[in-house]
Amino acid sequence: MAQMMRPTKPSTGLLATDGKRHPLQDTLLAVTAVLGLVSIVTAAFPSLHFLTSWAGLVGVLTGGYGQFISETTRERFGLVLGLGASAIGLFFGMAHGGLIGNFHGFVGG
């Protein structure tokens, strides 16, 4: 009957399924999600390619590091969503003009 006596699950936050706090991972998740959202929204405007591509690049980098150190499935799920949005924004930003911007003929002529 020992299997019948399970300890009750501790009340955890939305992102910590193991009962522990993960402030760094939660912060990286929030930053990646915000940058992914900014990158995806500004991708609709070709004149904002500078903001789109940089937000996408930083979002991909923070999301990649967050995936590397994440500890729970919920963190990884949110990071994958933010990474996908950041990557799509990065691709559109690169297609519309890239990371550098227009230097009136000096870059990409």
Buried (B, 14 or more C-beta within 10 A) or exposed (E): EEEEEEEEEEEBEEBBBEEEEBEEBBEBBBBBBBBBBBBBBBBEEEEBBBBBBBBBBBBBBBBBBBBEEBBBEBBBEBBBBBBBBBBBBBBBBBEBBBBEEEEEEEEEE
